[in-house]
Amino acid sequence: MNTIPSGRSETGGGLRPEERQVCEVWTRVMGYHRPVASFNEGKKGEHYERTFFVEARLSA
């Protein structure tokens, strides 16, 4: 795979590993927001098992 002068790949345009940064994920727990990284192992497992949904609109 060749790279173009900016350092990005020709195929995907993704970032090089040294250009990436960590994304901190926060969630609302018991009425306040906390970073997921501060959770204990069990709470992290619960967080990653959550399923998200989008409520359908009612047609009027």
C-alpha positions as CSV (number, residue, x, y, z in Angstrom):
1,M,0.0,0.0,0.0
2,N,1.4,3.4,-1.0
3,T,1.0,6.5,1.0
4,I,0.4,10.0,-0.3
5,P,2.5,13.0,0.9
6,S,0.2,13.9,3.7
7,G,0.8,10.5,5.3
8,R,-2.7,9.2,4.7
9,S,-3.3,6.0,2.8
10,E,-4.5,6.1,-0.8
11,T,-7.2,3.5,-0.1
12,G,-8.9,4.6,3.1
13,G,-7.7,8.1,4.0
14,G,-7.4,6.9,7.7
15,L,-5.1,8.3,10.2
16,R,-1.7,6.9,11.0
17,P,-1.4,5.4,14.5
18,E,0.7,8.4,15.8
19,E,-2.1,10.8,14.6
20,R,-4.8,9.1,16.6
21,Q,-6.0,10.1,20.1
22,V,-8.0,8.4,22.7
23,C,-11.7,9.1,22.7
24,E,-13.1,9.4,26.3
25,V,-16.6,8.0,26.6
26,W,-18.9,9.3,29.3
27,T,-22.3,7.9,30.3
28,R,-25.1,9.0,32.7
29,V,-25.2,6.8,35.8
30,M,-27.6,7.3,38.7
31,G,-28.3,10.9,37.8
32,Y,-24.8,12.2,37.0
33,H,-22.2,11.8,34.2
34,R,-19.0,9.7,34.6
35,P,-16.3,8.6,32.3
36,V,-16.6,4.9,31.4
37,A,-12.8,4.5,32.0
38,S,-13.4,5.1,35.7
39,F,-15.8,2.1,36.0
40,N,-14.8,-1.1,37.7
41,E,-14.7,-4.3,35.6
42,G,-18.3,-5.3,36.3
43,K,-19.8,-1.9,35.5
44,K,-17.7,-1.7,32.3
45,G,-19.2,-5.1,31.3
46,E,-22.7,-3.9,32.0
47,H,-22.1,-0.7,29.9
48,Y,-20.8,-2.6,26.9
49,E,-23.8,-5.1,27.1
50,R,-26.3,-2.3,26.8
51,T,-28.5,-2.1,23.7
52,F,-29.6,1.2,22.3
53,F,-32.8,1.8,20.4
54,V,-34.5,4.5,18.5
55,E,-38.2,5.1,19.3
56,A,-40.4,5.1,16.3
57,R,-42.5,8.2,15.6
58,L,-46.2,8.0,15.9
59,S,-48.0,8.9,12.7
60,A,-50.8,11.4,13.3
